[in-house]
Amino acid sequence: MDRKCGIFLIICSIVCIAISGCLKHSGHVGGARSVAKSEFAASGPMISTDCIVTFYDDQSNSYISEQRHRIFPSSSAVMIEATEPEGKYEWGLSNGVFNVMMGDPVKLPVALCSSEIARAIVLAVSARGGFLGDKAGVMGDPVSIAGRMYQPIDMYAGDDSPVSQKVYREISSNQIDWVEIRNSDNNALIAARSYNVRNLADSGKVMPSSIDIYNTDSSGRPSNRIMNIEYKSFELLPTM
């Protein structure tokens, strides 16, 4: 091998490593802090799930993560576990706060999980599964999403919270299969669609086995898909 070929191969290797790193990590997790697992607080029934999460970047590259989600609809909380090349991670949302319980927050794949995505997962599962109960809020004027008419409903996100949450109930089926999360602190705006529902044992509730998460435009219309979640198994348990 001559010297020019050797230099070329070295440059190609560096570029490949850089691309791989950019796909996995796009910086630290905004707003997250490292805390002890004991600070995670949730109560009520828990949906324990195993899933495959696929993240899509702006160039249509994908990154796949196997995760375990423990979702607490009545507490609006979720605990997420994943084993990535850098090690094991645990992060979660409880009492409206997003924290990292295990793993270095700086190395956490920010594209795979954030406060907004965690909220979208909890709200999508709760709304589609019939767990909202009396949490429904103010209804807005009907809007069209993907050619179907929906009734938007504002959901309570906490006193003085920078986050606003909205669910969309399809008028013809009376089912909620779209949710929207806005965060005025970082201008994040995402939407999630839940589908492929399955029964949760004899509970009278259902579980969406698929969730797609999208970036949205300023009006809240979904644009490019950034994540797909496929739940392989799930079980409804009385408590944590």
Secondary structure, 3 states (H helix, E strand, C coil): CCHHHHHHHHHHHHHHHHHHHHHHCCCCCCCCCECCHHHCCCCCCEEEEEEEEEEECCCCCEEEEEEEEEEEHHHCEEEEEEEECCEEEEEEEECCEEEEEECCCCCCCCCCCCHHHHHHHHHHHHHHHCCCHHHEEEECCCEEECCEEEEEEEECCCCCCCEEEEEEEECCCCCEEEEEEEECCCCEEEEEEEEEEEECCCCCCEEEEEEEEEEECCCCCEEEEEEEEEEEEEEEECCC
